[in-house]
Amino acid sequence: MMARPAALKRLQAERPDQPRLEAGRPPGWPFSSRGIRLLVLALITLVTISLISRLPAWTLTELRTFDYLSTVDDPSPPDGGPIIVAIDEPSLADINAQWPWPRSLHAELVRQLRAAGAKAIALDIIMAEPSTPENDQAISSVVGPDVVLAGDETLIKTPQADQLLRTTPLPQMTEAGARTGIASITLNGDGVFRNVPSYEDGFAMELAKATGIKAPHLPAGSLIQSFGPARSYPTVSYYQALDPKNFLPPDIFKDRVVLVGLSLQNAPEIDQGGVDAYATPYTVHTGKLISGVEVQATIYDNIVHGLAISEAGLPVVAICILIAVALAAATVWKATSWRTLVATATAVLAFAAASYAGIRFTHIFVSPLGPTVAFVAVAFGQAAFDYAQERHQKRQITRAFAQYISPDLVRRLSNDPSQLKLGGERRTLTVLFSDVRGFTTIAETMKDDPEQLTTLINRLLTPLSDVVMDHGGTIDKYMGDCIMAFWNAPLDDPDHALHAVKASIAMQDAIGTLNRELEREAATTGRPLHVLKMGVGINTGECIVGNMGSTRRFDYSCLGDSVNLASRLEGTSKNYGVALLLGEETARLVADRYTVVELDRITVKGRTIPSPIFTVLYGSHRAALPEHNAFLEAKYAGTLTIADPAFETLPKAIPELSAYYALMRGSLAQHDAAL
């Protein structure tokens, strides 16, 4: 109940020292100021990010983000870049020699490539061990400053010491003028190659020197720009390069850089591994590994064309995270709603787009992970607090009103307080009335013990009410020992009639359980036993349902002729010897789930047309239904007599209706006696 404005003013005047609560600041909540709450949330977010960013998983997640962003637009190698001469399956089949191939064959390849106009040649083949003198002399005789031979560097860690082993080509090859390039690469913790090697004499760096390009030395840790899946670089087979005039287009190698190495045509799967094959940022799209010689070509283009990408320093990342926190706080400064989710999705996309733009236009990678986590943490953290605060307020409303109206209606009102007004709507409801027969007599015998009577009523109404609510019903009101309930409001229930009938059966079971408890207590205490019997009336029809009452106090209830009929059915049930009577529409709606039988046609107060009434049979009595229907036809036609054999056969066929048949026979006897 709301106090009048004048009364509120008097109350405020009587308590001038009590501070007024601002909107959205309920008592008992920590950090009740929204601004302070957001500041604390922002500080917690910054501290948390600073801690978890030290974890290896965070770094790998940032690198995986880089993989997607650096390859999302499917970049291609620069024009005029390296050509790959692949030691592949066709070459292995054509040359038909056991690997490693004779070095004289590599010497012939160098001669052919040089004759075809290649600017520089890089052999990604380690020739550190002597072979035959003839073969070693053959390769040594053709190499020169335009040829780069692969070397390797391996760090061996032991408990005693770390040992760095460097493997280089045979001295006679380097003495002949060949360059040595370290082809070793370093993989990240997830087994993906992303960083440009830091060797001053790296394989790609030496290849750039061989072409006369003075490539700058890139900062340690520079990220590679990956180009497409396997075979994205122009590739020819080794056997074709041995005879380019017959197998390849003219001038294909003219003024081009050529890299020679193992490159299988069917790139191995990432989970299979492979010889000289590695996962690169582009592997996230294909799941395929890239050959080592293509990796070296990629490193070459990154060095020569300045495509390598630097990671932003800590100050830049920190500023971006602070901006994200500020944007998130501004988004939820006043309130959170579905717009918060939209704003968060937009912010996440914006951070990703900004990171992509940094990669493409400035060659600097600013990870969007930190700003994204910061924005989501602040926005969703405040949203979670608002949700908890709203739930707290709803629980207060529920506790305040749950004693007066149904829990479903309380939830509906707490979700939409605008419904807290007078008014109703026309709906089809199933209405149930239940009443304990002879309860007035029971109350009379217990008039000297009102506490025991109150306890009995509570023990009766509690399980019956639980049954109604468990079956989705709304309890309208209690009238002494009588319960009025209805289904299909305030929440929709397509099976409202079925649920009401199920509830009535469960209510009878609950009465039986209570009677057994009372019987045990009576035997123990010596008190009189009061056996409870209940009658139920159920009817389905159109009603007006809504908030009924005055502007100051009202209840959620239903009105209508269908409600009146349900009440009459409950009162009439004792006249037919059954615990349950159904209206015609209810019987029709549950006929496919229960055996319903018609008992009579009655005219209730306020109606002129007789209404058929039904009950539910729990046993299997379908074989006797035709005889029962014939009994009813005779009754309606006025041809039924007390001598009708049906009065003897039907109670045996349908024991549940034996009381009904006895009452009908007695009614006929009274009628005959009155004539």
C-alpha positions, 0 to 999 in steps of 0.5 A, a space after each residue: 500500500 502506498 502512503 499519501 504524499 502528505 503522510 510521506 512529507 510528515 515522515 520525512 519531517 520527523 526524520 530529518 537526519 536520515 540520508 536520502 538514497 539516490 536512484 540506483 543505490 539500494 542500501 546494503 550494496 557495496 560501492 553504492 556509487 556507480 562511478 566508484 563502482 566502475 572505478 574499482 572495476 576498472 582497477 581490478 581489470 587492469 591488475 588482472 590483465 597485468 597478471 595474466 598477461 605474464 602467462 604463456 597462454 596469454 602470449 600464445 593467444 595474442 600470437 594466434 590473434 596475429 595469425 588471423 589478422 595478418 592473413 584475413 585478407 589472403 595476402 599474396 607474395 610480392 610480384 617479381 619475388 623468388 621462384 621455388 625449384 621443388 624437390 618434389 614427388 615428380 622429381 623423385 620419380 623422374 630422377 629415380 635416384 636415392 636421396 641424397 642425390 649426387 652433388 654433381 646433379 646440383 652442380 648441373 642445376 646451378 649451371 642451368 639456372 645461371 644460364 637461364 638468367 637467374 640473379 641468385 641461387 639458394 640451395 636449401 640443402 646442407 652439404 656439410 659432410 664429404 661425399 665422393 671427391 668427384 661430386 664435391 669437386 663438381 659442386 665446388 666448381 660451379 658455386 660463386 658469390 651468387 650461390 647461397 648454401 644452407 647451414 644450420 645452428 643448433 642449441 644443445 642444452 644439458 644439465 652441465 652447459 648449453 652448447 651451440 653447434 653450427 653446421 656449415 658447407 664444406 670449406 672447399 665450397 665456401 673457398 670457391 666463393 659460395 655464401 653460407 646462410 644459416 637456415 635454422 628457424 625458431 618456432 613459438 611455443 605452439 609450434 608455429 613459425 612467426 618470427 624473422 630469424 635474427 642471424 646476421 648471416 641468415 639464409 634469406 639475408 645472405 640471399 639478399 646480399 647475393 642479389 646486391 640488396 643491402 637489406 636492413 637488419 630487423 629487430 629481434 622478434 619481428 613477426 613474419 608476414 605469411 603469404 597464402 597456403 603451400 605453393 603460393 610462390 611460383 614453383 617448378 619441379 627440380 627435373 624441369 629446372 634441369 632442362 628449362 628449354 624443354 620443360 619451362 617457358 622462356 626467361 622464367 628464371 631471368 633476373 629472378 631469385 631462385 630457391 631450391 629445396 624440398 617441397 612436397 606437392 601434397 602438403 602434409 597435415 599439421 597433425 602429421 608433421 613432415 620433413 622440412 615443413 612448418 606451421 605458419 600463421 596461414 596454417 590456421 586457415 588450411 591446417 597444412 604445413 609449409 615447406 622450409 624452402 617456401 618459409 625461406 622465400 617468405 623470410 626473403 620477401 619480408 626482409 627485402 620489401 620491409 614487410 616484417 611486423 613489429 610488436 607494439 611496446 608496453 606503453 602503447 599496449 597500456 594506453 590502448 587498454 586504458 582507452 578500452 576501459 574508459 570506453 567501456 565505463 562510458 558505455 555502462 555509465 548510466 545503465 546496462 541493457 541489450 545495448 551493452 551487448 551490441 556496444 561490446 560486440 562493436 568494440 571487439 570488432 573495432 579493436 580487431 579492425 584497428 589491429 588489422 589496420 596497424 598490421 597493414 599500414 604501419 607494420 606494427 601489431 597491437 594485440 586486440 586481446 588486452 583491450 578486448 578483455 578490458 572492455 568485456 570485463 568492465 562492461 559485463 562486470 557492471 552488467 553482472 552487478 546490475 543484474 544482481 542488483 535487479 535480482 535483489 530488488 525482484 526478490 524484495 518484491 517477491 517476498 513482499 507480495 508472495 504471501 498474497 498472490 501467486 509466485 508466477 504473478 509476482 514474477 510477472 509483475 516484477 518483470 513488468 510493474 506496469 501491470 500493477 493496475 486494475 483491469 482484465 482480459 478475456 481468456 479461456 481458463 480451466 477453473 477448479 474448486 475443491 472443498 472438504 465435505 463435512 468440514 463444518 461438522 469437524 470444526 464444530 467438534 473442535 471448537 474448544 481446541 482452535 489451535 488444533 483446528 488451525 493446525 488441521 486446516 494448515 496441514 490440509 491446505 498446504 499439500 493441496 496448494 503445493 499440488 496446484 502450484 506443482 501442476 502450474 495452477 494459480 491459487 485464486 483464494 482460500 475460503 475456509 477449507 475451500 480452494 479456488 484455482 485456475 490454469 492458463 493465466 497469468 502464464 499460457 498453458 496449452 494443456 490447462 484442462 489436462 493439468 487441472 484434472 491431473 492436479 485434482 487426482 493428485 489432490 485426492 492422493 494428498 488427502 489419502 496421505 493426510 488421512 493415514 497420518 491422522 489415523 496413526 496420530 489418533 491411534 497414538 494420542 487417543 484423539 477422535 479420528 476425523 476422516 477427510 473427504 474432498 469434492 472437486 469441480 472443474 470447468 473450462 470456459 471463457 472468463 475475465 481474468 485480471 486485477 480485480 478490486 479497488 484502486 488501493 487494493 486488488 487481487 488477481 482473480 477471474 470472473 464469469 459464468 464458467 467460474 460459477 459453473 465450476 463452483 456449482 459442480 464442486 457443490 453438486 459432486 456429493 449428490 452423485 457419489 463421486 469426488 470429481 465432476 467435470 464440465 462438458 468442455 473440460 471433459 472434451 479436452 481430456 477425453 484422449 487421456 482419461 476415461 470420462 463418463 457422463 453422469 447427468 444433465 443439470 441446470 444450475 442457478 442462472 442458466 436455463 439450458 441443462 449442462 452435462 456433467 462428467 467424472 473420470 474413471 481410473 480403472 479399465 471399464 470401457 467394456 461397460 460404457 455402452 451399457 452405462 450410456 444406455 442407462 443414461 438414455 433411459 434416464 433422460 427419456 424418463 423410462 428408467 425404473 428402479 427395477 431396471 437390471 442396470 442397477 444390479 449389473 453396472 455397480 459390478 461392472 463399474 465399482 467406482 460408480 456404485 455410489 452414483 448408481 445407488 443415489 440414482 436408484 434412491 432418487 427414483 424411489 423417492 420420485 415414485 413415492 411422491 407420486 
